[in-house]
Amino acid sequence: MNMKHIFPVITATIFAALLPATGRADSFNVSLNTSALSGTAQTLAFGLNDSDGSNNTLSLTGFNFGGGSALSGTQDCTLEGSLSGAGCSGDLTDGVTLTDSVSEVFFDQEFTAGSSLSFNMTTTNDYAGAIPDGFDMYLCSADLTSCYSDDASGAMLILGLTGAPLTPSSFTLFTASAQNLPAPVVTAVSATVPEPSSVFWLALLVLTAGALSPRVYYYSSVSLLPATIRGAVPRTAADALVGSPGLNEAHFATEERAQGDPRGGPGGLPHHRPTTRKRPQQPLGQDR
């Protein structure tokens, strides 16, 4: 067999093995000054909505409460019985994982506030078209009747998973003036660059040998450009309404935008929930 004819095939195969997987993950640190709430019982909540049929997973780890602590046994993945709990696991001590295996995923847990709140989040960013998946963060009262934000949605942080490269500026952030809470701060977490593998050196060797051989041609049909996305203009603090709703009065911030806000937006929130919070009885780390 003529190696000159099959060399391009070998080269393409090696490069295909070296290309990264499509579902890349991005990591960020989220921090919030909660000194205005220090010593009080509050609820931290997260929502993930599957709007476009793509599969996304968020990992929330390293929770630090600045002298406060998570309240054991209060974690809930069902929004007090409104949801099945599928796609949600963990707690604020060991970490929380949200996967949009169903249309609406939600987690909440009570904590005693300290001077600050911080955690790391790692998310995939797959996008299948139309309205993208959405992720929201809420800081609410212990009974979930009031969520703090200068935005009518009640969320302090919103992220649309549009498939475009994610940076801290991809997040929409809100203050909560009535509670003297500033907007969360989001910073990128640098990824560790792996050392070249043996496959890389093999590819380099093959390419070098091919470059020294006469009449051998190379071609590539692989495009690494991101897919075209549909953007959305988020609300700003200028659109804020007086008095933020609790989760019993509002849909998830991202779905509310998708359904009722002409400016569009990703994701979605559950439509209904009980008005009285019930404390879970299961031990820490188990979902109801």
Beta strands, then each sheet from edge to edge (+ up, - down):
strand 1: 25-33
strand 2: 41-49
strand 3: 57-64
strand 4: 69-70
strand 5: 88-91
strand 6: 95-99
strand 7: 104-112
strand 8: 116-124
strand 9: 133-141
strand 10: 157-161
strand 11: 171-173
strand 12: 185-188
sheet 1: 5+ 6- 3+ 8- 1+ 12-
sheet 2: 4+ 7- 2+ 9- 10+ 11-
end
